[in-house]
Amino acid sequence: MQEYAKWFYRSKAWQQCRDGYAKSVGRLCEECLKRGIYQPGEIVHHRQPITPDNIRDPAITLSWSNLELVCRDCHGDLHRQRAHRYRLDELGRVLT
């Protein structure tokens, strides 16, 4: 969790939104369900990432259309997809 977002993730508004959304989708990982796998969801993920610029915009932070319930593995996969903006060599140096 980013430092700028701690207050948001601890807020009652987020906790109620998160819990309501998870319940609405049956508490199953939505990514796994797409592949026919029944796996409990653990993390309510923001499709459009929260940033310091949009964290106070409820259309991004609290809108169910921007949320997805995922398991830990799928959450990691979603974040790795975003992180592939650059590549590293075997020594950890950024490749251009």
Salt bridges, closest charged atoms under 4 A:
GLU3 OE1 - LYS6 NZ 3.13
ASP19 OD1 - ARG18 NE 3.11
GLU31 OE2 - LYS34 NZ 2.93
GLU42 OE1 - ARG72 NE 2.97
GLU68 OE2 - LYS34 NZ 3.75
ASP77 OD1 - ARG80 NH2 2.74
ASP89 OD2 - ARG93 NE 2.69
